Each structure stands twice: as structure tokens, then as C-alpha cells.
Amino acid sequence: MTEMELKSETLERIEKLIPKYPEKRSLVLPLLHIIQEERGYICDSAMEWIADKLEIQPMAVLEVLTFYPMFRRHPIGKIHVKVCRTLPCALNGAYSLCEKLQEKLGCGLGETSEDGNFTIEFVECIANCGTGPVVHVDEDMYENVDPENVDGFVEQLNTLVAQKEGD
């Protein structure tokens, strides 16, 4: 990845951040966040670019990248659906909900639908245990998602896809 592949605003943001860290290697986590925010995932060339920028070995970046579950190494769908699977949500139907979503959205866990619209995954606690099952769709939280009304929820998701395509 060359610097030209990042937006100028992103490069400026990175350059302003560097002086704030006395140890360059401490910037690995912030740079991973910034690049994923722009690109949607961290490819090998982005990982190598970070290593070069911080004058560290690529393995040091890979260690951080693979430790934290919020970083993605591959592109995801236009809509990222994350279903909480911890006990309170599970007791309220999260597993049934997730199965139905996989069927309706046309993709398995950790996969992207053929049309590129959806990626679905199970995640650990979303920290809203009293209103399960809870689903994060991109950065928005949906509470009390009824497994028996999955069609209505999928309709909302399709509306989000249409909105993103209109942007």
C-alpha cells in the first residue's frame, strides 16, 4: 500500500498523531483503527505500510492486528451484522435469530453474502443484557430483536443497503 492509496485527510490525521507518541510503536493500535475506518479492513500491504511508517517489524503489527477481534483482515459486506451470543441474549433466542438471519441474508457466520451486501457474525457481549437478543448493525444497536419476526428485521437491513447504495 502506498501513501497515495490513503485519502489525504487520513494521511494528515496520521502525521498529526505521530508527534503525540514518544514511542512510535505505541501508534500501532491507533493506525490500525484509522486505516480500517477508511478502508474497511487491514490488508497485508496496510500492515506493512504501518510497520514501515513506525520503523518496526511487520510481525509487531500482525501481533496487534490478530489479538484484537475488532480488526478485520478481509473486506466485509456493505452491512455488518453482529449478533450477541452471550447468555442473556442466548436465553432470549439469539441462536435461533442468528440461524434465521443466515438463511434470510444468504451467508454463513463470518461470511459475506454473494451479492456483497451482508456479513454476519456472532460476537461476545454487546453490554446490553436486559434487552436481548441484541444485534449491532454497523454501529447501530437493535434491541429485543424477535427471532419470530426476522422478516421485518431483514426488511430494515435491506432498507439500509438501499440507503448506502443511494449515497
Buried (B, 14 or more C-beta within 10 A) or exposed (E): BEEEBBEEEBBEBBEEEEEEEEEEBEBBBBBBEBBBEEBBEBBEEBBBBBBEBBEBEBEBBBEBBEEEEEBBBEEBBBBBBBBBBBEBBBEBBBBBBBBBBBEBBBBEBEBBBEEBBBBBBBBEBBEBBEBBBBBBBEEEBBEEBEBEEBEEBBEEBBEBBEEEEEE
